[in-house]
Amino acid sequence: MFEEGNSSENPSDSLKVISDDLPGAPDIELTKTGRTGEPEESRLLRKGTSIQVPIVLIERLSAQDRVKAEEFINKLIIRHDELKDEKKEIRKKRRELGKRCLDIARELHCLEAHPSDWIELGLQEYGNMPGCIMSIVDLAGQGAELFRNSRPF
């Protein structure tokens, strides 16, 4: 979204916001003009950032100062883009870690389950469940009281 106000009242009114909110918004173009008023060279300030750019004030600068200002603003935009990309990567990593944390919590829940639930939960996938453990699991499934107050290892 581009915002342009009355430049005579408030300096912040002369700022334009280059925003990524409107994908169809054009790039802001600064044009250097020669003595005849004809454009000598154009430099684009890229869209897709929320950096406030004082376009009205930059347009009033000399050609040499305008180039310096454009270069500086483009450096700000590049840094802004880098930080946005890093933030996006961190969000992605947080989502992945959140999913992994849920997977771990589910697996811990299974491992901490009562022996009567071991078969149903598929704990035999961790290794071949020996017969002596199978008989204990069967006892647990029949409600043997010795499992109700068992101590953890």
C-alpha positions as CSV (number, residue, x, y, z in Angstrom):
1,M,0.0,0.0,0.0
2,F,1.4,3.4,-0.9
3,E,0.7,6.3,1.4
4,E,1.4,9.8,0.4
5,G,0.4,12.9,2.3
6,N,0.9,16.7,2.4
7,S,4.6,17.2,2.5
8,S,4.4,20.8,3.8
9,E,2.9,19.9,7.2
10,N,4.5,16.9,8.7
11,P,7.8,15.2,7.5
12,S,6.2,11.8,8.1
13,D,3.5,12.7,5.6
14,S,6.0,12.7,2.8
15,L,6.8,9.0,3.4
16,K,5.6,6.2,1.1
17,V,5.3,2.7,2.5
18,I,6.5,0.0,0.2
19,S,4.4,-2.9,1.3
20,D,3.9,-6.5,0.4
21,D,0.3,-6.4,1.3
22,L,-0.8,-5.7,-2.3
23,P,0.9,-8.1,-4.6
24,G,-0.1,-6.1,-7.7
25,A,1.4,-2.8,-6.4
26,P,4.0,-1.4,-8.7
27,D,7.7,-0.9,-7.8
28,I,8.5,2.7,-6.7
29,E,10.7,4.2,-9.4
30,L,13.1,7.1,-8.7
31,T,14.1,9.0,-11.8
32,K,17.1,11.2,-12.2
33,T,16.5,14.2,-14.5
34,G,19.0,16.3,-16.3
35,R,19.0,20.0,-16.9
36,T,16.3,19.6,-19.6
37,G,14.0,17.8,-17.2
38,E,14.3,14.6,-19.2
39,P,15.0,11.4,-17.2
40,E,18.7,10.5,-17.3
41,E,18.5,7.2,-15.5
42,S,16.0,5.3,-13.4
43,R,16.7,3.2,-10.4
44,L,14.0,0.9,-8.9
45,L,13.3,0.6,-5.2
46,R,11.9,-2.8,-4.8
47,K,8.4,-3.4,-3.5
48,G,7.6,-6.1,-0.9
49,T,8.8,-4.5,2.2
50,S,7.2,-2.3,4.9
51,I,10.1,0.1,5.1
52,Q,8.9,3.7,4.9
53,V,10.7,5.5,2.1
54,P,10.7,9.3,2.0
55,I,10.2,9.4,-1.8
56,V,9.1,13.0,-1.9
57,L,12.2,14.2,-0.1
58,I,14.5,11.9,-2.1
59,E,13.1,13.3,-5.4
60,R,14.2,16.8,-4.3
61,L,17.9,15.8,-3.8
62,S,20.6,16.4,-6.3
63,A,21.3,13.5,-8.8
64,Q,24.4,12.5,-6.9
65,D,22.7,12.5,-3.5
66,R,19.7,10.7,-4.9
67,V,21.9,7.9,-6.1
68,K,23.5,7.6,-2.6
69,A,20.0,7.7,-0.9
70,E,18.7,5.0,-3.2
71,E,21.7,2.8,-2.6
72,F,21.2,3.2,1.2
73,I,17.5,2.5,1.0
74,N,18.1,-0.6,-1.1
75,K,20.6,-1.8,1.5
76,L,17.8,-1.3,4.1
77,I,15.4,-3.3,1.9
78,I,18.0,-6.1,1.4
79,R,18.5,-6.4,5.2
80,H,14.7,-6.3,5.7
81,D,14.3,-9.1,3.2
82,E,17.1,-11.1,4.9
83,L,15.5,-10.8,8.3
84,K,12.1,-11.7,6.9
85,D,13.5,-14.8,5.3
86,E,15.3,-15.8,8.6
87,K,12.1,-15.2,10.5
88,K,10.2,-17.5,8.0
89,E,12.9,-20.2,8.4
90,I,12.7,-20.0,12.2
91,R,8.9,-20.3,12.1
92,K,9.3,-23.4,9.8
93,K,11.8,-24.9,12.2
94,R,9.6,-24.2,15.2
95,R,6.7,-26.0,13.5
96,E,8.9,-29.0,12.7
97,L,10.2,-29.0,16.3
98,G,6.7,-28.8,17.6
99,K,5.6,-31.8,15.5
100,R,8.7,-33.7,16.7
101,C,7.9,-32.8,20.3
102,L,4.4,-34.2,19.9
103,D,5.8,-37.4,18.4
104,I,8.1,-37.8,21.3
105,A,5.3,-37.1,23.8
106,R,3.1,-39.8,22.1
107,E,6.0,-42.3,22.2
108,L,6.7,-41.6,25.8
109,H,3.1,-42.1,26.6
110,C,3.2,-45.5,25.0
111,L,6.4,-46.5,26.8
112,E,5.0,-45.4,30.1
113,A,1.7,-47.4,29.6
114,H,0.5,-50.2,31.8
115,P,1.9,-53.6,30.7
116,S,-1.6,-54.7,29.8
117,D,-1.6,-52.2,27.0
118,W,1.9,-53.1,25.6
119,I,0.6,-55.4,22.8
120,E,-2.2,-53.1,21.8
121,L,0.3,-50.1,21.6
122,G,2.7,-52.2,19.5
123,L,5.7,-52.1,21.9
124,Q,6.9,-55.3,20.3
125,E,8.3,-53.1,17.5
126,Y,11.2,-52.2,19.8
127,G,12.3,-55.8,19.8
128,N,11.1,-59.3,19.9
129,M,9.1,-59.6,23.1
130,P,10.3,-62.7,24.9
131,G,7.9,-65.3,26.2
132,C,8.6,-64.4,29.8
133,I,7.5,-60.8,29.2
134,M,4.5,-62.1,27.2
135,S,3.3,-64.1,30.2
136,I,3.6,-61.0,32.4
137,V,1.7,-58.9,29.9
138,D,-1.0,-61.6,29.9
139,L,-1.2,-61.5,33.7
140,A,-1.4,-57.7,33.6
141,G,-4.2,-58.0,31.0
142,Q,-6.2,-60.2,33.4
143,G,-6.0,-57.5,36.1
144,A,-3.3,-58.9,38.4
145,E,-3.0,-56.5,41.3
146,L,0.7,-56.6,41.5
147,F,0.8,-54.1,38.6
148,R,-1.4,-51.5,40.2
149,N,1.2,-50.1,42.5
150,S,4.4,-51.1,40.8
151,R,7.5,-49.1,41.2
152,P,9.3,-47.7,38.2
153,F,12.7,-49.1,37.3
